[in-house]
Amino acid sequence: MTHNPDTQTALITGAATGIGYAVAQAFLNQGANVVLNGRTESKLQHAAKQLGHPDRVATIAGDITQAATADKLVNTAVQRFGGIDVLINNAGIFSMKPFTDYTVDEVDSFLGYVRGTFVLSQSAVRRFREQGNGGSIVNISTILALNGVAGITSSAPIVAKGGITAMTKNLSAELAEDNIRINAVAPGIVPTPLYGDLTDEQLNALHDLQPLGRYGTPKDIADAVLYLANAQWVTGVILPVDGGVDAGGDGTTRRKTPELEPATA
Ligand SMILES: NC(=O)c1ccc[n+]([C@@H]2O[C@H](COP(=O)([O-])OP(=O)(O)OC[C@H]3O[C@@H](n4cnc5c(N)ncnc54)[C@H](OP(=O)(O)O)[C@@H]3O)[C@@H](O)[C@H]2O)c1
């Protein structure tokens, strides 16, 4: 099958649940083909069934932290749909614990996501160049890579997101001559299976963070991903989609710090 640049093909890692699933839905709604990746075959099959459009959906299980997975994913897009136009580096994991409690193995595990994102982006860029029509990469970072927030202690995952964020800025300059754009969304807190292991106390610490006063939804993030994927004159942008955390600071502090209350006579 040859590449048809008029029908977009998007490869989405971590697409069986949460934000990745909503991104897949958004691309399908605009007529694109999607390749869904995740580590768990049964979750991918369930997601594909829920999404419908079997003629425009492919699945490929694989762990993106393993370098060999990268070419497998891109080759799936090429074999099934003739090429790849957009890569969404979305797969991720999370944990919260004090800085000094993280083990070296845990740090390595999170850093594997930077390596995986790097290597998969290399595979996609090689393919974009072969196709000769440019291409688009959207990375999923986090607002916590841009703002430290007291009470959300998650240094190991955030260091990995920091690498992905720096890669976004740096590569946007290097890849521009091939009309390959690379941007990132930096989400605030969006309830998804990502937080499955957190305690109620940890979840409560996240709730009041956003000045707009609510959690985000996977669709809030997917809308921004779709915009960046399609915005032909936008590259190197880290777009906060965070209910105002980046602009307004920590909603908890803003609403509850006693010194900010009006003085009573
Ligand atoms: N939710 C938030 O508040 C929030 C905030 C900021 C940033 N983010 C980022 O948004 C992204 C999506 O998270 P989410 O909230 O939608 O969580 P989620 O529902 O848990 O989705 C993450 C997906 O990634 C897959 N995955 C994890 N490790 C993988 C690996 N090594 N290789 C391939 N797939 C892998 C998981 O499926 P398997 O377990 O089957 O592999 C899962 O379906 C993550 O990068 C996360 O860090 C989320």
The ligand as an SDF file (V2000), in Angstrom:
LIG
                    3D

 48 52  0  0  0  0  0  0  0  0999 V2000
   -4.0120   11.9710   33.8220 N   0  0  0  0  0  0  0  0  0  0  0  0
   -3.3100   13.0400   34.1850 C   0  0  0  0  0  0  0  0  0  0  0  0
   -3.6810   13.7850   35.1030 O   0  0  0  0  0  0  0  0  0  0  0  0
   -2.0530   13.3790   33.4710 C   0  0  0  0  0  0  0  0  0  0  0  0
   -1.4220   14.5790   33.7700 C   0  0  0  0  0  0  0  0  0  0  0  0
   -0.2480   14.8940   33.1250 C   0  0  0  0  0  0  0  0  0  0  0  0
    0.2800   14.0250   32.2080 C   0  0  0  0  0  0  0  0  0  0  0  0
   -0.3490   12.8470   31.9430 N   0  0  0  0  0  0  0  0  0  0  0  0
    0.2430   11.9470   30.9670 C   0  0  0  0  0  0  0  0  0  0  0  0
   -0.7220   11.5580   30.0210 O   0  0  0  0  0  0  0  0  0  0  0  0
   -0.3610   10.2980   29.4820 C   0  0  0  0  0  0  0  0  0  0  0  0
   -1.5740    9.3980   29.4400 C   0  0  0  0  0  0  0  0  0  0  0  0
   -1.9380    9.1050   30.7650 O   0  0  0  0  0  0  0  0  0  0  0  0
   -3.4250    8.8000   31.2220 P   0  0  0  0  0  0  0  0  0  0  0  0
   -3.7210    9.7300   32.3100 O   0  0  0  0  0  0  0  0  0  0  0  0
   -4.3260    8.7000   30.0560 O   0  0  0  0  0  0  0  0  0  0  0  0
   -3.1990    7.3670   31.9190 O   0  0  0  0  0  0  0  0  0  0  0  0
   -3.6500    5.8960   31.5340 P   0  0  0  0  0  0  0  0  0  0  0  0
   -5.1130    5.8340   31.3190 O   0  0  0  0  0  0  0  0  0  0  0  0
   -3.0300    5.0150   32.5560 O   0  0  0  0  0  0  0  0  0  0  0  0
   -2.9600    5.6810   30.1260 O   0  0  0  0  0  0  0  0  0  0  0  0
   -1.6130    5.3450   29.9580 C   0  0  0  0  0  0  0  0  0  0  0  0
   -1.5560    4.2270   28.9380 C   0  0  0  0  0  0  0  0  0  0  0  0
   -0.1980    3.9730   28.6260 O   0  0  0  0  0  0  0  0  0  0  0  0
   -0.0100    2.5790   28.4780 C   0  0  0  0  0  0  0  0  0  0  0  0
    1.3960    2.3200   28.7920 N   0  0  0  0  0  0  0  0  0  0  0  0
    2.0320    2.5030   29.9850 C   0  0  0  0  0  0  0  0  0  0  0  0
    3.3190    2.1510   29.8910 N   0  0  0  0  0  0  0  0  0  0  0  0
    3.4960    1.7560   28.6190 C   0  0  0  0  0  0  0  0  0  0  0  0
    4.6170    1.2830   27.9150 C   0  0  0  0  0  0  0  0  0  0  0  0
    5.8030    1.1250   28.5030 N   0  0  0  0  0  0  0  0  0  0  0  0
    4.4880    0.9660   26.6060 N   0  0  0  0  0  0  0  0  0  0  0  0
    3.2800    1.1030   25.9840 C   0  0  0  0  0  0  0  0  0  0  0  0
    2.1810    1.5610   26.6150 N   0  0  0  0  0  0  0  0  0  0  0  0
    2.2820    1.8640   27.9130 C   0  0  0  0  0  0  0  0  0  0  0  0
   -0.9960    1.9330   29.4650 C   0  0  0  0  0  0  0  0  0  0  0  0
   -1.4870    0.6860   29.0090 O   0  0  0  0  0  0  0  0  0  0  0  0
   -0.7370   -0.6890   29.3990 P   0  0  0  0  0  0  0  0  0  0  0  0
   -0.5970   -0.6910   30.8870 O   0  0  0  0  0  0  0  0  0  0  0  0
   -1.6300   -1.7580   28.8590 O   0  0  0  0  0  0  0  0  0  0  0  0
    0.5570   -0.6240   28.6810 O   0  0  0  0  0  0  0  0  0  0  0  0
   -2.1520    2.9360   29.4640 C   0  0  0  0  0  0  0  0  0  0  0  0
   -3.2040    2.5390   28.6100 O   0  0  0  0  0  0  0  0  0  0  0  0
    0.7940    9.7830   30.3300 C   0  0  0  0  0  0  0  0  0  0  0  0
    2.0280   10.0020   29.6690 O   0  0  0  0  0  0  0  0  0  0  0  0
    0.7300   10.6380   31.5700 C   0  0  0  0  0  0  0  0  0  0  0  0
    1.9640   10.8020   32.2060 O   0  0  0  0  0  0  0  0  0  0  0  0
   -1.5040   12.5030   32.5530 C   0  0  0  0  0  0  0  0  0  0  0  0
  1  2  1  0
  2  3  2  0
  2  4  1  0
  4  5  1  0
  4 48  2  0
  5  6  2  0
  6  7  1  0
  7  8  2  0
  8  9  1  0
  8 48  1  0
  9 10  1  0
  9 46  1  0
 10 11  1  0
 11 12  1  0
 11 44  1  0
 12 13  1  0
 13 14  1  0
 14 15  2  0
 14 16  1  0
 14 17  1  0
 17 18  1  0
 18 19  2  0
 18 20  1  0
 18 21  1  0
 21 22  1  0
 22 23  1  0
 23 24  1  0
 23 42  1  0
 24 25  1  0
 25 26  1  0
 25 36  1  0
 26 27  1  0
 26 35  1  0
 27 28  2  0
 28 29  1  0
 29 30  1  0
 29 35  2  0
 30 31  1  0
 30 32  2  0
 32 33  1  0
 33 34  2  0
 34 35  1  0
 36 37  1  0
 36 42  1  0
 37 38  1  0
 38 39  2  0
 38 40  1  0
 38 41  1  0
 42 43  1  0
 44 45  1  0
 44 46  1  0
 46 47  1  0
M  CHG  2   8   1  16  -1
M  END
$$$$
